[in-house]
Amino acid sequence: MRNLFLILLFLSVGVLNAQENQVPEFGKGLFNLFGQDSTWTMKIGARMQFLSSTDWEDQSSTESNLLVRRARLKFDGFAYSPKLQYKLELGLSNRDISGASYYTHNAPNYILDALIKWNFSGDFSLWFGQTKLPGNRERVISSGNMQQVDRSLLNSRFNIDRDLGIQLRHHFKVSNGFVIREILSVAQGEGRNVTRGNIGGHQYTGRLELLPLGTFAGSGDYRASDLKREPKPKLAIGLSFDYNNNAVKNRSNQGSYMTNDTGHYETDITTLFVDAIYKHKGFSLMAEYADRNADDPFAKNSDGTLTGDIVQVGKGLNIQSGYLFKSNIEVSGRYTNIKLDENIFGNNSETEYTLGVSKFVAGHKLKVQSDISYRDIADDNNHIIYRLQFDIHF
């Protein structure tokens, strides 16, 4: 499969040379293709992240890793009309494609996004395919546009990630630049690349966004760090509610399947997200709150006995901030607290403090990021984690 991607890439380069198209500037894609009759376009890009990390567990043990964290190919453009856009993103690193199982026909998870966006009327758009659901802001921000090396513990415990379905999106201006956005989504409910059908019910997500001070430069409300150095204050507030009917995984559409003696245990799971991002003259502040509940979090067999699987219900809070100096070096800090339901999981609170330093050579397209975290885990060993990551995007 990887050889096929490489062959397609080299064939595309050949087409580019044959058409004598001009190669874009750095960070704008490997190259662009245009139909001779102007009925289609395709931009092809690639990006890589190289990560080194060391984890000290109360000085009792040390674990180090050096890996290709992400390696991806991205294709996007329009077909037939600029109102009909598409996006295809493929993951090639082991971390990108992991998760093969019976439910994916034991095939690697190559496909991240496979999406069509149809601007069918005015400010209305309809999205079809597999992509990120409109959940917490930190998850929707691309892994290539993050403020620190990786996302927070809140995201890893509560995000609703990608799924296959339909999204209806709309936006409008109220007055004096005030912008409101609405998103409604209906998805399969088991996550990306599931091929053996919809085991439970469906997943319904709604999101409302308020931008009272107008839109951000360069879609900055979904890019961490204030690389545009907003000359005037900008603020975005988001509220998402997700209802997964008859969910069969222990983290809504993420996590592990909950199996029992008749197949799968099903329960309704709801997740609430509240988030905000503020930027002004190099300063940025982002905050998120998550709350997950389930009708009955204890997975059971048909006779009522427990299977051992439990829905991860609980709450999380993440606050992070940074300041970008004129040298394009940014210093950032993050506070994260995770607390699952004590009645179910006991004293399980996790608190993490992170200090990061980033050097942006060419914005998010070429950067070096480093951070160090102290993770305080109730009734367990604490951790000190150091990470260093290099990003390059074509």
Buried (B, 14 or more C-beta within 10 A) or exposed (E): EEEEEEEEBEEBBEEBEEEEEEBBEEBBBBBBBBEEEEEBBBBBBBBBBBBBBBBBBEEEEEEEEEEBBBBBBBBBBBBEEEEBBBBBBBBBBEBBBEEEBEBBEEEBBBBBBBBBBBBEEEEBBBBBBBBBBBBBBBBBBBBBBBBBBBBBBBBBBBBBBBBBBEBBBBBEEEEEEEBBBBBBBBBBBBBBBBEEEBBBBBBBBBBBBBBBBBBBBEEBBBBBBBBBBBEEEBBBBBBBBBBBBBBBBBBBBBBEBBBBEEEBBBBBBBBBBBBBBBBBEBBBBBBBBBBBBBEEBBBBEEEEEEBEBBBBBBBBBBBBBBBBEEEBEBEBBBBBBBBBBEEBBEEBBBBBEBBBBBEBEBBBBBBBBBBBBEBEBEEEEBBBBBBBBBBBBB
